């Protein structure tokens, strides 16, 4: 394989250095204005809606966007975009029901709602699963970013992880959600600007210009957007649409990172505007990076001698290799910055939301701290701790990537049906704790069933019943099936089993909450 770029021009170094200086300075500047833990977690509820929306966008666009979407565009077609096209549909559900509801019944944590609706065990379960899955996601995103930059530059993986991880820890720990949102605004602009710069090069550098490269891609069938069959065992349009609806419905309804954005703005109107801005920005950016991958195929069709076979064999390496060998001075630095920003925008949001979940849902429940200053100090200490833990998780992936992938699979199983539990709380007046717990177990069982292949590949001994029964649908339908079962079984169980908790759902469903 051809060697990646190992020497970076001083202009590129300057761009990268200025970026790191700015984000750390933002953390120090905002830290002077904090007075309470709620200010640390929801920014005094004074953040502009457009800034919260761009923060949602930057959090959703991780390093995987830089690798997976160009890889799909290069080696396949545009079917990967179908789930993303469901995001505006999800946005209608969010702005109509979820956001007004949360702003009516929740103070800072999405999981405090579960306690009020179904009891404290539901809150603890959701909080713990969220903490563990986000921890591993932090490590994975940081690790992917380091691998991509290593492909471009040859820099040491551990050094990349430590520098980006520690810089994120500093500004997020100091500045809280205000620093997260304002740095996410900067990061979102860098992300999109870098993508546009690369698109221009791919369109205008090859001989024949945009018309020629687009024609090559069209004749190669690269713009196919969907498999129009309804086969549930393939990545058909039905499967991809259901995957997008459930995946993004779950993320934007139940993840603390999103709920914080809804609560950090001063009005419902601004929250709705932020969601639309963030969601449409995501769709536009996913389209942009798929197009980049498609044009990479055209570029290397025109210049086949410039793509080593070893790189072409691993489609996720094609885009980093292109950046390392084809981008001019300045754009290299911008893209290095953009890849750091993609990882750090996911990392900072996870750190702040993990701190909130740990402190508000777990620690203060058992060890109340009355003073605002004491809560603020605890919030910052926990945020710092989770940031360091995420950095360590990324470092450990260098050697035990399979073990951590296995852990993510396990926690995904345990989270199976979580969205169904929230939907029961939102919409089913007669749902109660016992019925919901039964539904949650059923949903997790479906997720386990779908994941048996991955668990077997990891060397985990499985019961014969599971080992011999395969999931009959495409893996992308796992979340849809597990949450449908969780909701359905939970609803029926709530009708059949006695409601021993005698909790009153008045004001705790979308039908009864005050608007």
Secondary structure, DSSP 8 states (H G I E B T S, - for coil): ---------HHHHHHHHHHHHHHHHHHHHHHTT--SHHHHHHGGG-B-HHHHHHHHHHHH--HHIIIIIHHHHHHS-STTHHHHHTHHHHHHHIIIIIHHHHHHH-SS-HHHHHHHHH-HHHHHHHHHHHHHHHHHHHHHHHHHHHHHHHHHH---HHHHHHHHHHHHHHHHHHHHHHHHHHHHHHHHHHHHHHHHHHHHHHHHSSTTHHHHHHHHHHHTTTT--------TTTT-HHHHHHHHHHHHHHHHHH-HHHHHHHHSBSSHHHHHHHHHHHHHHHHHHHHHHHHHHHHHHHHHHHTGGGS-HHHHHSGGGHHHHHHHHH--TTHHHHHHHHHHHHHHHHHHHHHHHHHHIIIIIIIHHHS---SHHHHHHHHHHHHHHHHHHHHHHHHHHHHHHHHHHHHHHHHHHHTTTHHHHHHHHHH-TT--HHHHHHHHHHHHHHHHHHTHHHHHHTT----HHHHT---SS-GGGHHHHHHHHHHHHHHHHHHHS--SS----TTSSTTTS--
